[in-house]
């Protein structure tokens, strides 16, 4: 695994409120672009499992709960 620079989704456009990702020293690191000094390291296997779960909709109920809370 080659070290990379921070990357963000093309859906973020020029916004500074997005999640960025890179690989470094055999790990995957995540951070919020507006809080660049805070990083979350994880293994490639754990990150792949997270992505698969997100694509399968396993976390969708969190988004739905946030919409309900924002309406109250």
N, C-alpha and C positions, 0 to 999 in steps of 0.2 A: 504494500500500500504506500503510495507516494504522498508526501506532505503537499498540501494545497493551500491556496489563499482562501479567505472567507468568500462564500458565494451565497446569494439569496435568490429566491424564486423570481422568475421573470414576471410573475403576477404582481410583484411588489412595486414595479416601475421605479420611480425615483423616491419612494417613501422611505423614511428612516424608521418605520415602525414595523419591522418584519423579523423573522427568524433567519439567521445565517448559519451556515454549516461549513465545516472543513474537516479534512483528515490530517492528523499529525501524530507522529510516533506510534502508529498502529491503532490509533483511536479515532472515533468520530467525535467532534466537538460541536456543540450548538450554543448559540447566544442570541440575544435580542440586539438588534442593531443600535438601539438607543441606550443600551446598558452593556457596551462592549467589554467592560472589565469583568463581567460575570459570565463564566462559561460552564457548560454542563458536559463533561466527558462521558462517553459510553463506548462499549465495544461495537464493532461492526455487526456482530450477530444480534445484539440487543436492539440496535437501531433498525436493522432489517425487520425484526419481529414487530417493532413499533410501527413501522411503515405498513407492513402487511395488515396489522390490526386496524390502523386508521383507514386504509383503503377498503377493508371489509365492513366498516361502519361501527366498529366496536366502541367508539368514543362519541358517536353522534348524540347520545342522550345528554351529554354535557353541554353541547351547543343548544339543544332544545331547552334545557333548564335555564341557561343564561338568557334566552329570549323571554321566557316566562318571567324571570326575575326583573328584567329591564322594563317590563310592562307594568309592574306593580309599583 
